[in-house]
Amino acid sequence: MQHQMDAAALSAFLVREFAQVAEDFAVERLTPEGISVRLRVAGRHLRPGGTVSGPSIFALADVAVYLAILSRIGPVALAVTTSASLDFLRKPAAGVDLIAETRLLKLGRSLAVGDVLIYSEGMPEPVARAAMTYSIPPRR
């Protein structure tokens, strides 16, 4: 499927619509199957013990699927998560960014399903896996 938004357009959309979190995320690359998104890990993303917190990992998965969908359908701010499942597989490496490798498994008129593997940058094994379903509002 053709991309409707490139990496620059997705980043601009985040700044415009979700300024409160836009600086946390960077689109690394778009692929025919999905998208790669970086969480720029900072102190606010850490839990006691210095590892990336579960809510930060969840946010990365959620934003990555959202951006994968928007890359295909264009800037639809009101697409929303309707289902989410997250498996924590191993402790993220300390002090490095996380990368979400995201595939869209289904992109229909009203629902989209994405699968995400999240890695500590430079590490071969994923730290988490997520499945997300989004509701896409009807086009007018």
N, C-alpha and C positions, 0 to 999 in steps of 0.2 A: 504494500500500500504506500502511496505517495505521502511524503511529509508535507503538512500544511504550515508548520512552524519550524524554523531551524533553531540551533542552539542559542543564537543571539536573541531571537524573538522570544524564546522560552524564558531566558534570563530577564529580559525587559518586562515580560508579563509578571514574573515573580516580584520584581521590584515595584511594579505598579499596583498589583492586587494583594500581595502578601509581604509588604515591606518589613514587617516585624520579624520575618525569618529569612528573607531573601539572601542576606549576606552569609548565611550558614551553608548554602548549597551552590554547587557549580555543575552545569551540564558539561560532562567530559566529551561525550560523543553520541551521535545518533547512528543507529544501524538499521538495516532493513527489518530486523526482528524487534528492536526496542531502543533502549537508551542506557547510558552509563552516567550516573550522578554521584558527585562527591559531597560528603559531609565534611566541611572544614571544622575539624574537632578543635574546640576551645575549652577553657576551664568550665564554662557553664554546662558543657555536655557530659561532665564526669560525675561519677558517683563516688562515695567513699571507697578508698582503695585505688583510685586513679584510673579506673576503667570507664569506657563509654557507657552511659546509663541506658537502660531499656527504653525509656521514653524517647531518647535521642535516636536510637536505632529504629524504633517504630516510625518516628517522623521521617527519617531518611527513606524507608520503604514506601511510606504513604506518598511523599512528595515525588519519588521516582516514578511510581505508577501513574500518578496524576500528570506529570510532565510527559510521560510516554504517550498517554491518551491525547493530551493537548497537541503533541507534535503531529498527530494524525488528523484530529478533527478541528483544530484551530482553537482560538482563545475562548473557551467556554468556562467562565469562572464558577458557575454553579454546578458543575459535575461534582458529585459527592461520594465519599466512601460509604458503601452499604454493608460490607463484610470484610473482616480482616483476621488473618491468622498469622502468628509469628512464632517461629521456633528459634530459640537461642541455642546455638550449637557448640560454641567455645568462647572463651574470653577474648575480647578484642585486644590487639597489641596496644601497649601504653604509648600515648603521645603521637599517634599517627592518624591520618584521616581515614574515613571509611568510604568504600566505593560500592555503590549498588548497581549490579548488573541486572537489568530489567528486561523481561520479554512480555509482550502482549500475547496472551494465549487466545483471546477472543476480543473482537471489537465489533459489537453490534450497534443497532440504532439506539437502544436504551440501556444496555449493559456492556461493561468491559471488564475483562479478567486479566490480571497481571501476575507474574511470578518473579520474585526478586531473590537473588543471592547477594549477600552483603559480605564484603571482604575488608579486613584491615589492609591498607595499602601495602603492597609488596609481599603479602602472605598468600600462599597457594590454596589454603583451606578456608571455606566460608565460616564466618562467625555467626551468621543468622540466615534464615530462609523465611520468606513471607509470601503469602498469597492474599491478594486484594481484589475485591470486586467494587466497581464504581457504577453508580447510576448516572446516566447522561440525560440531561433535560431535553425535552422535545424541541426541535428546531422550529422557529416561527417564520 
